[in-house]
Amino acid sequence: MEQWSKETIAAFRKTLLTWYDENKRDLPWRHDHDPYHVWVSEIMLQQTQVNTVIPYYERFMSMFPTINDLAAAKPEQLLKAWEGLGYYSRARNLQRAAREIVNDRHGEWPTTAAGLQELTGIGPYTAGAIASIAFGEPVAAVDGNAFRVFGRLLMIDADITKPATRQLFAETIDRIIDPQRPGDFNQAIMDLGSSYMTVKNPDVEHSPVKMFDRSYETGHVLDYPVKTAKPRPVPVDYVALVIHTPAGYLMTKRPSTGLLANLWTFPLVKVSDLLKDDEQETDLMDVDIVSRAEQAFETETEIPVSLALIGGRAVTHTFTHLKWQIRLVSAELSTVPDISLFAGEIVAESAFDQYPMPVVQQKLWRRWQAASKK
């Protein structure tokens, strides 16, 4: 790993911050240093691109302009505001932390990275970002951009998928960060990592800090940061039941814990749950899957249905560790059924905007709309 002298560190700070002052992105959460604004934006930016986040952030702030508004929001309202961003535990943790600040801390924010990490859902990176930007603490905010920028600048050989490596980067950056402008320093690294020092096709030749980039000098830019490959998401097959009645569609609310908690979808049946002893999923023909899904639904709800398979490729949706592959089956009921045993509601299409629905449900709905027009 390259080690910088005090003179090199001073020169790097000046070069980086001069570039940032002249080229920083105009983002809505950068218009002030309010910790609430910084916090919400950083949570939204986890696993999500900046251009996608901007309209969500602006809508979220119009709905919950203060941390008190967020703490008092109804869960359904919160999830609806987050709809489409995915990783919904982020939204639930936001509200938990908001309530901790409002109720347990009487509205007082922790002002250090260590204190911020005591709040629900705030890890080392988010704590570093809030502490440096909102409170001026000279502490690193180590995210993917920081791994990439400093991994290349200093040719750090440590594997960033290992927990201990984050601490190594944090300690390294803490020695380099500008103590007078730590927030701007961290945001400059974010901008650098999303422009000249991207994952693929970096433009290092025009990078404002190329003179400090050891990997560029040695021709090894794409070898950094060092990262072992993630395992592929495990495929899981489902059947989605699109059951339409004169009053609307049968919809179920996901459990309060686990994937897509408290969000609404068409009833989903895992194909593996339809197997008999010693059967494999590959043993089932489409007709077997449809008939067993039909039987399972009728047994559970006492609602008789005649399901038909909707053709075409399965709808796919990938989570971090799972890849859902969903085939649609449909039924049209001429009367409104008794849903006393059905774990859900009948929802009119006109009322969909009142129910928080995940992206995978939106994909299923688009597939159903396309199929029903044929």
C-alpha positions as CSV (number, residue, x, y, z in Angstrom):
1,M,0.0,0.0,0.0
2,E,1.3,3.5,-0.9
3,Q,2.1,5.7,2.1
4,W,1.8,9.5,1.6
5,S,3.9,12.1,3.3
6,K,2.4,15.1,5.1
7,E,3.3,17.2,2.0
8,T,1.5,14.8,-0.3
9,I,-1.6,14.8,1.9
10,A,-1.7,18.6,2.0
11,A,-1.4,18.7,-1.8
12,F,-4.1,16.1,-2.3
13,R,-6.5,17.9,0.0
14,K,-6.0,21.2,-1.9
15,T,-6.3,19.6,-5.3
16,L,-9.4,17.6,-4.4
17,L,-11.3,20.4,-2.7
18,T,-10.5,22.9,-5.4
19,W,-11.9,20.6,-7.9
20,Y,-15.0,20.0,-5.7
21,D,-15.6,23.7,-5.2
22,E,-15.7,24.1,-9.0
23,N,-17.5,21.0,-10.0
24,K,-19.6,19.6,-7.2
25,R,-23.0,18.2,-8.1
26,D,-26.1,20.3,-7.3
27,L,-28.1,17.9,-5.2
28,P,-31.1,18.8,-3.1
29,W,-29.7,17.4,0.1
30,R,-26.6,19.5,-0.3
31,H,-28.4,22.8,0.0
32,D,-27.8,22.9,3.7
33,H,-26.1,20.8,6.4
34,D,-29.2,19.7,8.2
35,P,-28.5,16.3,9.7
36,Y,-32.1,15.1,8.9
37,H,-31.6,15.9,5.2
38,V,-28.1,14.3,5.1
39,W,-29.4,11.2,6.9
40,V,-32.5,10.6,4.7
41,S,-30.5,11.1,1.5
42,E,-27.7,8.7,2.6
43,I,-30.2,6.0,3.6
44,M,-31.9,6.4,0.2
45,L,-28.6,6.3,-1.7
46,Q,-27.8,2.9,-0.3
47,Q,-28.2,0.4,-3.2
48,T,-29.8,3.2,-5.3
49,Q,-28.5,5.6,-8.0
50,V,-28.5,9.3,-7.4
51,N,-30.8,10.1,-10.3
52,T,-33.3,7.7,-9.0
53,V,-33.1,9.0,-5.5
54,I,-33.7,12.7,-6.3
55,P,-37.4,12.6,-6.9
56,Y,-38.0,10.2,-4.1
57,Y,-36.0,12.5,-1.7
58,E,-38.0,15.5,-2.8
59,R,-41.3,13.7,-2.4
60,F,-40.3,12.3,1.0
61,M,-39.3,15.7,2.3
62,S,-42.6,17.2,1.1
63,M,-44.5,14.5,3.0
64,F,-42.2,14.5,6.1
65,P,-40.5,17.8,6.2
66,T,-39.1,17.3,9.7
67,I,-37.9,14.4,11.8
68,N,-41.0,14.9,14.0
69,D,-43.2,14.3,11.0
70,L,-41.3,11.2,10.1
71,A,-41.6,9.9,13.7
72,A,-45.3,10.4,13.7
73,A,-46.1,9.0,10.2
74,K,-48.3,6.0,9.8
75,P,-46.4,2.9,8.6
76,E,-48.6,2.6,5.5
77,Q,-47.9,6.2,4.6
78,L,-44.2,5.7,5.1
79,L,-44.0,2.6,2.9
80,K,-46.1,4.3,0.2
81,A,-43.6,7.1,0.1
82,W,-40.8,4.6,-0.2
83,E,-42.6,2.4,-2.8
84,G,-40.2,1.5,-5.6
85,L,-36.9,2.2,-3.8
86,G,-36.7,-1.3,-2.5
87,Y,-34.9,-2.6,0.6
88,Y,-37.9,-1.5,2.7
89,S,-36.2,-2.2,6.0
90,R,-34.4,1.1,5.4
91,A,-37.6,3.0,5.6
92,R,-38.7,1.2,8.8
93,N,-35.4,1.7,10.4
94,L,-35.5,5.4,9.5
95,Q,-38.7,5.8,11.4
96,R,-37.4,3.8,14.4
97,A,-34.4,6.0,14.6
98,A,-36.5,9.1,14.2
99,R,-38.6,8.1,17.1
100,E,-35.4,7.4,19.1
101,I,-34.2,10.9,18.5
102,V,-37.6,12.6,19.1
103,N,-38.8,10.5,22.0
104,D,-35.7,9.1,23.8
105,R,-33.3,12.0,23.1
106,H,-35.8,14.9,23.2
107,G,-35.0,15.9,19.6
108,E,-31.2,16.1,20.2
109,W,-29.0,14.5,17.6
110,P,-25.8,12.7,18.5
111,T,-23.0,14.8,17.0
112,T,-20.3,12.1,16.6
113,A,-20.0,9.1,14.4
114,A,-19.8,6.9,17.4
115,G,-22.9,8.4,18.9
116,L,-24.9,8.2,15.7
117,Q,-24.2,4.5,15.4
118,E,-26.3,4.0,18.5
119,L,-29.4,4.8,16.5
120,T,-31.3,2.0,14.6
121,G,-30.2,1.5,11.1
122,I,-27.1,3.8,11.1
123,G,-23.9,2.0,10.4
124,P,-20.3,3.2,10.1
125,Y,-20.6,4.8,6.7
126,T,-23.9,6.7,7.3
127,A,-22.6,7.8,10.7
128,G,-19.4,9.1,9.1
129,A,-21.3,10.9,6.4
130,I,-23.7,12.6,8.9
131,A,-21.0,13.4,11.4
132,S,-18.7,15.0,8.9
133,I,-21.2,16.8,6.8
134,A,-23.6,18.0,9.5
135,F,-21.4,18.3,12.5
136,G,-17.9,18.8,11.1
137,E,-16.3,15.8,12.6
138,P,-13.1,14.8,10.7
139,V,-14.1,11.1,10.2
140,A,-14.1,9.0,7.1
141,A,-17.3,7.9,5.3
142,V,-16.3,4.6,3.8
143,D,-18.6,3.5,1.1
144,G,-18.1,1.9,-2.4
145,N,-16.8,5.2,-3.7
146,A,-14.2,5.5,-1.0
147,F,-13.1,1.9,-1.4
148,R,-12.7,2.5,-5.1
149,V,-11.0,5.9,-4.9
150,F,-8.5,5.1,-2.2
151,G,-8.0,1.5,-3.2
152,R,-6.7,2.8,-6.5
153,L,-4.9,5.9,-5.3
154,L,-2.9,3.9,-2.7
155,M,-3.1,0.4,-4.3
156,I,-4.6,-1.1,-1.1
157,D,-4.5,-4.9,-1.6
158,A,-6.9,-5.8,1.2
159,D,-10.2,-7.6,0.1
160,I,-13.1,-5.1,0.7
161,T,-15.6,-7.9,1.2
162,K,-13.9,-8.7,4.6
163,P,-15.1,-6.7,7.6
164,A,-11.6,-5.9,8.8
165,T,-10.8,-4.1,5.6
166,R,-13.4,-1.3,6.3
167,Q,-11.5,-0.4,9.4
168,L,-8.2,-0.3,7.5
169,F,-9.7,2.1,4.9
170,A,-11.2,4.2,7.7
171,E,-7.9,4.6,9.5
172,T,-6.2,5.3,6.3
173,I,-8.7,8.0,5.2
174,D,-8.8,9.5,8.7
175,R,-5.1,10.4,8.3
176,I,-5.8,12.1,4.9
177,I,-9.2,13.8,5.4
178,D,-9.2,17.6,5.6
179,P,-9.9,18.5,9.3
180,Q,-11.3,21.9,8.3
181,R,-13.7,20.6,5.6
182,P,-14.4,16.9,6.4
183,G,-17.9,17.0,5.0
184,D,-16.8,18.5,1.7
185,F,-13.9,16.1,1.6
186,N,-16.1,13.1,1.9
187,Q,-18.6,14.4,-0.6
188,A,-15.8,15.1,-3.0
189,I,-14.7,11.5,-2.8
190,M,-18.3,10.5,-3.5
191,D,-18.4,12.7,-6.6
192,L,-14.9,11.5,-7.8
193,G,-16.0,7.9,-7.4
194,S,-19.1,8.5,-9.5
195,S,-17.4,10.4,-12.3
196,Y,-13.7,9.9,-13.1
197,M,-13.2,6.8,-11.0
198,T,-16.2,4.6,-11.8
199,V,-16.3,0.8,-11.5
200,K,-16.2,0.3,-15.3
201,N,-14.6,2.5,-17.9
202,P,-13.0,5.0,-15.5
203,D,-11.7,8.2,-17.1
204,V,-8.5,8.4,-15.0
205,E,-6.7,10.3,-17.8
206,H,-8.8,13.4,-17.0
207,S,-9.2,12.8,-13.3
208,P,-8.2,15.8,-11.2
209,V,-6.2,13.6,-8.8
210,K,-4.5,11.4,-11.4
211,M,-1.1,12.6,-10.2
212,F,-1.8,10.9,-6.9
213,D,-3.1,7.7,-8.4
214,R,-0.6,4.9,-8.0
215,S,-2.7,2.4,-9.9
216,Y,-2.9,4.7,-12.9
217,E,0.9,5.1,-12.9
218,T,1.4,1.3,-12.8
219,G,-1.4,0.4,-15.2
220,H,-3.5,-1.5,-12.7
221,V,-6.5,0.7,-12.3
222,L,-9.1,-2.0,-12.8
223,D,-7.4,-4.3,-10.3
224,Y,-8.6,-2.1,-7.5
225,P,-10.3,-2.3,-5.1
226,V,-9.7,-5.9,-4.4
227,K,-13.0,-7.7,-4.1
228,T,-13.9,-11.4,-4.1
229,A,-16.9,-12.4,-6.3
230,K,-20.3,-12.6,-4.6
231,P,-22.2,-15.9,-4.8
232,R,-25.0,-15.8,-7.4
233,P,-28.5,-15.3,-6.0
234,V,-30.4,-18.5,-5.4
235,P,-33.4,-19.0,-7.8
236,V,-36.8,-19.5,-6.2
237,D,-39.9,-20.3,-8.3
238,Y,-43.3,-18.8,-7.4
239,V,-46.8,-18.7,-8.8
240,A,-48.7,-15.4,-8.6
241,L,-52.5,-15.8,-8.5
242,V,-54.2,-13.0,-10.3
243,I,-57.8,-13.4,-9.2
244,H,-60.2,-10.7,-10.4
245,T,-63.7,-10.2,-9.0
246,P,-66.4,-7.6,-9.7
247,A,-65.1,-5.6,-6.7
248,G,-61.4,-5.8,-7.6
249,Y,-58.3,-8.1,-7.2
250,L,-57.5,-10.4,-4.3
251,M,-54.4,-9.0,-2.7
252,T,-52.3,-10.2,0.3
253,K,-50.2,-8.2,2.8
254,R,-46.8,-9.7,3.4
255,P,-45.8,-10.7,6.9
256,S,-44.4,-8.0,9.2
257,T,-40.9,-9.4,9.1
258,G,-38.8,-10.8,6.3
259,L,-38.7,-9.8,2.6
260,L,-41.1,-7.1,1.5
261,A,-42.6,-6.9,5.0
262,N,-46.0,-5.3,5.2
263,L,-46.2,-4.7,1.4
264,W,-49.1,-5.8,-0.8
265,T,-48.9,-8.3,-3.6
266,F,-51.0,-10.8,-5.5
267,P,-51.2,-14.1,-3.6
268,L,-47.8,-15.8,-4.1
269,V,-47.3,-19.6,-3.8
270,K,-43.8,-21.1,-3.7
271,V,-43.6,-23.9,-6.2
272,S,-41.5,-26.0,-3.7
273,D,-44.5,-25.9,-1.3
274,L,-46.6,-27.7,-4.0
275,L,-44.2,-30.7,-4.1
276,K,-45.1,-34.2,-2.8
277,D,-42.6,-36.4,-1.0
278,D,-39.5,-37.2,-3.1
279,E,-40.6,-34.9,-5.9
280,Q,-38.4,-32.3,-7.5
281,E,-39.6,-29.1,-9.2
282,T,-38.4,-30.4,-12.5
283,D,-40.8,-33.3,-12.1
284,L,-43.8,-31.0,-12.4
285,M,-45.4,-30.1,-15.7
286,D,-47.1,-26.7,-16.0
287,V,-50.5,-28.3,-15.7
288,D,-49.5,-29.9,-12.4
289,I,-48.3,-26.6,-11.0
290,V,-51.5,-24.8,-12.0
291,S,-53.8,-27.6,-10.6
292,R,-51.9,-27.8,-7.3
293,A,-51.8,-24.1,-6.8
294,E,-55.6,-24.0,-7.5
295,Q,-56.1,-26.8,-4.9
296,A,-53.9,-25.2,-2.3
297,F,-55.7,-21.9,-2.7
298,E,-59.1,-23.4,-2.4
299,T,-58.1,-25.5,0.6
300,E,-56.8,-22.5,2.5
301,T,-59.5,-20.0,1.6
302,E,-62.6,-22.1,0.6
303,I,-62.8,-19.9,-2.5
304,P,-63.3,-22.0,-5.6
305,V,-61.2,-20.9,-8.6
306,S,-60.4,-22.1,-12.0
307,L,-56.8,-21.0,-12.7
308,A,-55.3,-20.6,-16.1
309,L,-51.6,-20.2,-16.9
310,I,-50.6,-16.9,-18.4
311,G,-48.0,-17.6,-21.1
312,G,-44.6,-15.9,-21.7
313,R,-41.4,-15.8,-19.7
314,A,-41.5,-15.8,-15.9
315,V,-41.4,-12.4,-14.2
316,T,-38.0,-12.2,-12.4
317,H,-36.9,-10.1,-9.5
318,T,-33.5,-10.3,-7.9
319,F,-32.8,-9.5,-4.2
320,T,-29.3,-9.6,-2.7
321,H,-29.3,-13.4,-2.2
322,L,-32.4,-14.6,-4.0
323,K,-33.8,-14.5,-7.5
324,W,-37.6,-14.8,-7.7
325,Q,-39.0,-16.4,-10.8
326,I,-42.7,-15.9,-10.9
327,R,-45.3,-17.4,-13.3
328,L,-48.7,-15.9,-13.4
329,V,-52.0,-17.8,-13.3
330,S,-55.4,-16.0,-13.4
331,A,-59.0,-16.5,-12.6
332,E,-62.1,-14.4,-13.3
333,L,-64.8,-14.7,-10.7
334,S,-68.3,-13.6,-11.6
335,T,-69.4,-12.8,-8.1
336,V,-67.6,-11.3,-5.1
337,P,-66.4,-14.2,-2.9
338,D,-66.5,-14.6,0.8
339,I,-63.0,-13.7,1.9
340,S,-63.4,-14.4,5.6
341,L,-60.7,-17.1,5.4
342,F,-58.5,-15.3,2.9
343,A,-55.5,-13.5,4.4
344,G,-55.9,-10.3,2.5
345,E,-58.4,-7.9,0.9
346,I,-60.2,-7.3,-2.4
347,V,-58.6,-4.1,-3.8
348,A,-60.1,-2.1,-6.6
349,E,-57.6,-1.0,-9.3
350,S,-58.6,2.6,-8.5
351,A,-57.4,2.1,-4.9
352,F,-54.0,0.7,-5.7
353,D,-52.3,4.0,-4.9
354,Q,-53.5,3.6,-1.3
355,Y,-51.6,0.3,-0.8
356,P,-47.8,0.2,-0.6
357,M,-46.6,-2.3,-3.3
358,P,-43.1,-3.5,-4.0
359,V,-41.4,-3.3,-7.4
360,V,-42.0,-7.0,-8.0
361,Q,-45.7,-6.5,-7.7
362,Q,-45.5,-3.6,-10.2
363,K,-43.8,-6.0,-12.6
364,L,-46.5,-8.6,-12.1
365,W,-49.2,-6.0,-12.7
366,R,-47.5,-4.8,-15.9
367,R,-47.3,-8.4,-17.1
368,W,-50.9,-9.0,-16.3
369,Q,-52.0,-5.8,-18.1
370,A,-50.0,-6.8,-21.2
371,A,-51.5,-10.3,-21.1
372,S,-55.1,-9.2,-20.6
373,K,-55.0,-6.9,-23.6
374,K,-54.2,-9.8,-26.0
